[in-house]
Amino acid sequence: MSASCQLERELAHISAMIALLRDRVALDANNPVMDPAYWRARIRNAAREAPLDSVLQQRVINLIAKLDAIPAASASAKQEHKRSRARHR
């Protein structure tokens, strides 16, 4: 499989995970995979593995922009998770 095909597959996977993060489906504040920083790193690493044409470059930019919109939601979910755990002690 070519490097650009692998990159496209990786970006498709990351896009699906961003949708889960954005919708906060199965959000687990203690799971590092549910942290947007994890996915930013995956995008950066994947983008280094293959040359980016203009379409893939724009896709990377769009995915990062979607992730940038998530931290407030994730942070509030983490805070709620901590409050919930504290209440149940």
LOKE-134965 format. One record per residue: x, y negated, z of N, C-alpha, C in turn. Coordinates in pm, 1 decimal. Atoms other than C-alpha are relative to their C-alpha. Example, Ala and Ser with C-alpha at 12.3 -4.5 7.8 and 13.67 -1.06 7.14 Angstrom:
REM LOKE-134965
SITE   n_east  n_north     n_up  ca_east ca_north    ca_up   c_east  c_north     c_up
SITE     89.0    119.0      0.0   1230.0    450.0    780.0     90.0   -120.0      0.0
SITE    -82.0    119.0     -6.0   1367.0    106.0    714.0    -77.0   -109.0     73.0
This chain:
REM LOKE-134965
SITE   n_east  n_north     n_up  ca_east ca_north    ca_up   c_east  c_north     c_up
SITE     85.0    116.8      0.0      0.0      0.0      0.0     90.1   -123.9      0.0
SITE    -82.2    120.6      8.6    137.7   -341.7    -88.5    -12.9    -83.6    127.3
SITE     -0.5     84.9   -119.5    224.3   -593.9    179.0   -120.3    -93.2      1.9
SITE    115.5     90.8      1.6    -49.6   -830.8     64.2   -130.5     75.0     27.5
SITE    119.1    -80.6    -31.9   -309.8   -550.0     79.8     -6.8     28.9    149.8
SITE     -3.3    -23.0   -144.4   -198.4   -466.9    432.3    -39.6   -126.7     74.9
SITE     34.2    126.4    -63.7   -224.0   -833.2    523.9   -149.8    -26.3    -10.3
SITE    144.3     19.3     16.4   -575.3   -853.0    380.2    -78.7     88.8     95.4
SITE     68.2    -90.8    -93.0   -680.4   -549.8    584.5     13.3    -47.6    143.8
SITE    -22.8     49.1   -135.1   -523.9   -690.1    900.2    -85.0   -124.7     26.8
SITE     80.2    121.4    -17.3   -695.3  -1027.0    848.3   -149.1     33.2      7.8
SITE    140.3    -41.7     -8.9  -1029.1   -851.1    791.6    -30.0     53.2    140.2
SITE     16.7    -52.9   -136.1   -984.4   -665.7   1121.4     -2.6   -114.4    101.3
SITE     -7.3    113.5    -92.4   -886.5   -984.8   1301.4   -127.1    -84.0    -10.0
SITE    123.4     76.9     19.1  -1186.2  -1164.9   1152.5   -116.8     65.6     73.4
SITE    107.3    -71.7    -70.7  -1419.1   -895.9   1288.1     14.4    -16.5    151.4
SITE    -21.7     16.4   -144.2  -1261.4   -924.0   1633.5    -30.3   -142.6     45.6
SITE     31.8    139.2    -34.6  -1291.5  -1302.3   1629.3   -150.2    -17.1     11.4
SITE    146.1      6.1     -8.9  -1663.0  -1259.2   1561.2    -47.7     56.4    133.0
SITE     36.3    -56.1   -130.7  -1686.3  -1038.4   1870.3     35.1    -96.5    112.2
SITE    -39.9     96.8   -101.7  -1493.3  -1291.3   2075.4    -94.9   -119.0      1.9
SITE     86.5    117.6     12.2  -1704.8  -1577.1   1946.2   -138.6     29.2     56.8
SITE    133.1    -37.6    -48.6  -2026.6  -1393.6   2022.9      6.3     56.1    141.0
SITE    -26.2    -51.1   -134.5  -1874.2  -1269.4   2349.5    -63.1    136.9     23.4
SITE     48.5   -137.2    -12.7  -1990.9   -916.2   2279.8    108.9     80.6     68.4
SITE    -92.5    -86.8    -74.4  -1826.5   -678.2   2524.8    119.4    -77.8     53.5
SITE   -109.0     82.1    -51.2  -1621.6   -963.1   2666.4     42.0     49.7    137.2
SITE    -57.2    -45.3   -125.9  -1397.6   -831.1   2939.7    116.9    -91.6     30.0
SITE   -100.8    100.9    -32.7  -1195.6  -1108.0   3102.1    133.2     62.5     39.6
SITE   -124.4    -65.1    -41.6   -937.6   -856.4   3224.5     68.1     74.5   -113.9
SITE    -54.2    -71.7    113.7   -874.5   -709.5   2880.3     77.8    -96.1    -88.6
SITE    -79.1     94.5     78.8   -585.6   -882.0   2700.1    -41.8     -6.7   -146.2
SITE     45.2      1.3    139.3   -734.0   -785.4   2362.5   -116.0    -98.0    -19.0
SITE    110.0     96.2      9.5  -1026.5  -1014.0   2441.0     48.3   -143.6     20.4
SITE    -59.7    132.5    -15.4   -788.6  -1309.1   2479.3     34.1    -54.8   -138.8
SITE    -31.3     58.1    131.1   -772.7  -1539.5   2175.5    150.4    -11.0    -28.2
SITE   -145.1     10.0     20.1   -395.2  -1576.7   2229.7     55.0    128.5    -62.9
SITE    -42.5   -127.7     58.6   -354.2  -1207.1   2146.7    -21.7     -1.2   -150.5
SITE     33.6      0.1    142.4   -525.8  -1257.4   1811.7     78.2   -105.7    -76.5
SITE    -87.4     99.5     64.3   -329.1  -1575.5   1735.4    136.0     62.3    -31.2
SITE   -129.4    -66.5     20.1    -11.3  -1371.5   1779.8     -9.5    103.0   -112.0
SITE     18.4    -99.3    107.5   -147.9  -1094.8   1555.3     -4.4    -69.0   -136.0
SITE      6.4     73.2    126.5   -227.3  -1351.1   1285.7    139.8    -46.5    -40.5
SITE   -136.2     48.3     30.8    120.9  -1505.6   1308.2     89.2    114.8    -46.5
SITE    -83.0   -115.1     37.6    288.3  -1164.0   1295.2    -38.1     55.1   -136.3
SITE     45.9    -52.3    128.5     76.4  -1044.3   1003.9     40.1    -93.4   -114.0
SITE    -33.4     96.9    104.3    139.0  -1364.0    807.8    148.6      1.8    -33.4
SITE   -144.9     -8.8     25.0    515.5  -1313.1    842.7     36.6    122.0    -83.8
SITE    -30.9   -126.4     66.3    494.4   -965.4    690.7    -15.8     -3.0   -151.2
SITE     25.6      3.3    144.0    380.1  -1068.1    342.7     -2.5   -145.1    -47.4
SITE     11.0    136.5     52.7    401.8  -1369.6    117.0   -146.8    -40.1     -6.2
SITE    137.7     48.9     -1.3     90.1  -1582.8    145.5    -28.9    -79.7   -126.2
SITE     47.3     83.1    110.5    -83.1  -1696.9   -168.1    -95.2   -103.3     59.4
SITE     83.5    108.1    -53.6   -312.8  -1996.7   -135.9   -127.5     52.2     65.3
SITE    122.2    -56.3    -57.5   -618.3  -1779.5    -63.7     27.8     57.8    138.3
SITE    -33.8    -58.5   -130.1   -450.3  -1584.7    216.4     43.5   -107.7     99.1
SITE    -40.9    109.8    -87.5   -294.9  -1901.3    354.2   -122.5    -71.6     57.0
SITE    121.9     65.6    -47.5   -639.8  -2063.5    375.3    -75.1     89.6     96.2
SITE     67.2    -93.7    -90.1   -780.7  -1750.2    536.5     65.3     -1.4    138.0
SITE    -73.2      8.0   -126.6   -509.4  -1761.3    804.4    -37.1   -128.3     73.1
SITE     36.2    128.8    -60.1   -584.4  -2129.8    866.7   -141.2      4.7     56.7
SITE    139.4     -9.2    -45.7   -957.7  -2057.9    893.5    -13.0     88.5    123.9
SITE      6.3    -88.4   -116.7   -904.8  -1769.8   1137.7     54.1    -69.2    124.1
SITE    -56.4     72.2   -114.2   -685.3  -1982.5   1360.1    -96.9   -108.1     46.9
SITE     98.8    102.0    -38.0   -946.7  -2259.9   1351.1   -115.4     62.8     77.9
SITE    106.7    -69.2    -73.4  -1212.5  -2009.9   1460.3     46.3     36.1    140.6
SITE    -53.6    -32.0   -132.8   -989.0  -1896.0   1745.2     10.0   -124.3     86.8
SITE    -13.0    124.1    -76.1   -928.4  -2255.7   1847.7   -132.6    -45.3     59.8
SITE    132.2     35.9    -51.4  -1302.2  -2292.8   1901.1    -43.1     90.3    115.4
SITE     40.4   -100.1    -98.6  -1312.4  -1996.4   2141.4     50.0    -24.3    142.1
SITE    -54.1     -0.2   -136.6  -1089.8  -2074.2   2446.5    -93.0    -50.3    108.8
SITE     89.7     50.6   -104.1  -1349.0  -2278.6   2633.2   -102.0    106.8     38.7
SITE     97.1   -106.2    -28.0  -1601.0  -1997.0   2601.8     66.6    113.7     75.1
SITE    -69.9   -108.8    -67.2  -1344.6  -1737.1   2702.4     38.2    -39.0    141.5
SITE    -38.2     45.7   -133.4  -1223.1  -1944.6   2994.1   -120.4     -0.2     93.1
SITE    117.9      1.6    -86.6  -1574.8  -1993.2   3123.7    -46.7    141.8     29.9
SITE     36.8   -139.8    -24.6  -1643.5  -1621.5   3083.3     92.7     61.2    104.5
SITE    -94.3    -51.6    -99.4  -1326.9  -1540.8   3279.3    -34.4    -53.8    138.6
SITE     35.9     58.5   -128.6  -1432.9  -1781.2   3554.7   -125.6     66.0     55.1
SITE    123.4    -65.0    -43.6  -1779.7  -1626.9   3567.6     28.8    142.2     47.5
SITE    -37.3   -135.9    -38.8  -1625.2  -1279.5   3583.2     64.6     -0.8    138.7
SITE    -65.4     10.9   -131.2  -1406.4  -1386.5   3878.1   -102.3    -31.0    108.6
SITE    104.1     33.3    -98.6  -1706.6  -1542.2   4056.0    -86.1    121.1     29.7
SITE     82.8   -118.8    -16.8  -1909.0  -1228.7   3999.9     71.3    104.8     85.7
SITE    -76.3    -95.8    -81.6  -1633.0  -1007.9   4141.1      8.4    -45.9    144.3
SITE    -10.7     52.7   -135.9  -1596.9  -1237.4   4443.6   -132.1     18.4     75.3
SITE    131.9    -16.8    -64.1  -1973.0  -1217.6   4513.6    -25.1    143.2     42.5
SITE     27.1   -141.6    -26.8  -1967.3   -838.2   4510.1     98.4     61.2     98.9
SITE    -96.8    -53.1    -99.2  -1688.6   -804.3   4766.0    -61.3      7.2    136.0
